[in-house]
Structures are given as structure tokens and as C-alpha cells.
Amino acid sequence: MIFCVEDDSAIRELMTYTLQASGFETKGFVDGDKLWDALATEIPQLIMLDIMLPGEDGIEILKKFLENPGMVFTREQLLQSVWNSDYVGETRTVDVHIGTLRTKLGICGDYIKTIRGVGYRVEVRE
């Protein structure tokens, strides 16, 4: 399930239509309040979040999927969380995905820190 949070109805409808046409299940929300209501009953695999939202903006909402800031996760824990099963293979797969994620996040990719010999954590910045 992918949640799309966008206050512009035309953009939100285009996002959900395109994702559904590509085979994804989606739900669209106009603001943070509607998102929080939905999160009480369902956890999506991805949230596409507009930054400029009425009321609580996207950055404020984001500060609230950010779970366990500062906590270090091993590669094995990340594999288990992402693939939801016992992964048979090389844990370096996580390194490749983290690298891709950092690239896509641009300057914000710097928030993901490598903890040598252990795994990764999201850095807490105020």
C-alpha cells in the first residue's frame, strides 16, 4: 500500500491513478489529519508526502516515519524489516540499497550514518 498526501486534488488524483495503473494499491489524503487517521489502522509500505500542506506541513509530519532516531540497526535487522523473511544471501545487499537511498535523498542522505562493523542509523538533528 502506498499513501499519497497531497492537498491539490488534481495532483493527488494523478499520483494515485498512475500508481494504480502500474499495479500498486494506493490511498490519497488531503492533509496530515487524514493521514494520521489512516495510520491508526494501516501502515503503508511507502508514503509520498507533499511538503507544502495545510495545517501540519510535510516536514513536521516526517519528523513524527521517523521511528527510532539514533538507534543503530544491523544489516540483518534491516533485511528482516524490509523483506519480512529470512534472507538467504549476502548482507551487503543492504549497503547497495543504502547507497541508492542516500543518492536519491540528495543532501538529506547525509542523515543516514554508517556504523562500522554494525549497521546503520538515522542521525538526529535539531
N, C-alpha and C positions, 0 to 999 in steps of 0.2 A: 504494500500500500504506500502510495506517495501522497502527502498532504501538500497542497499548494495554497499559500497565504498571500493574497494579492487583493488590494482594495478596489482596483479598477476591474469592473466586471468583464469587460471585453478581453482584457489580457488574461484574467483568471480562466475564463471560458476557453480561450485559445490554448492555454497551457494544459488544462485538463483534457481537452479534446485531442490534442496532439499526443499526449502521453497515453491516453486510452486507445487511440488508433495504432500506437506502437505496442500495444499489448499489456500496458500497465494498469493496475487499479489505482484510481485517484479520487480524492475528495478535495473540493475547493472551499476556502474560508476567506471571509472579507476582512477579518481583523483578529487580533490576539485573543480576545474574549472567546470567540467561536473556536479558535484553535485549542485553547485550554479546556473548553468543554469537551471537545472530541478526544483530547489526550487523556481525559479521565477514564475513557472506556476502550481506547485503542492506541497502540503505539505503532506508528508507521516505520517503514524502513528508511524513508527519506522525507525531509521537509524542505520544500522550496519556499524560501522566505523573502518577501519584499522588505526592503529596509524602511521605506517611507510609508508607514501605515498610520491610520488614525489611532489616537489613544497611545497605546504602548507600541513603540516602533520596533522594527525587526531586530535591531541590536540589543534592545532591552530583553526581548523575548529570547534571543540566542543566549544571552548571559544566564538566563534562568535555566539545552540539549547536550547545556554543558554540564554533564554529571561528573562527579569525582575529579574536579580540577586539582592538579598537583599530584594525583595518585599515579604511581607507576604500574603499568600493565606489561606483563611478559608477552612475548610473541605468541606463546601457546594460548594465553588468555584471550588475546585478540583474535586468533584463529577460531577459537571456540565461540566467541561472541559474534563474529561476522558470519561464519559458515554454519554455526549451530550444530556441529557434529565433530567427531574426532577426525581431524585432518591427518591423512597419511601422506607424508612428503616433507619437503624442506620448509622450515620456518622462515627462511629468507624471503619467502613469498610476501610476508608482511612488510619487509624492508622495501620491496619493489612498490607495493601499494602505498606505503607511507610516502615514498619519494614522489609518486604520481599525485597524491593528495596535496603535498606541500607545493608542488608546481602549480596545481590548479588553484590553490588558495592564494598564490602570489605572496605578497609581503606578510600576510597573515599565517602563511605556512611556517613562519618562524616560531609560532606558538607551540608547535609540536617539537618536543625535545627528545633526543636520543639519550637514553641512559645506558652507557656502555655495559655490555655483559648482562643486561637485564631486559630492557624493552623500551617503552616509550611512555611519555606523559604529556599532558597539555599544561603548558605554563600558565600560571595565574598572574595576570597583570591588572592593576587597578587604574 
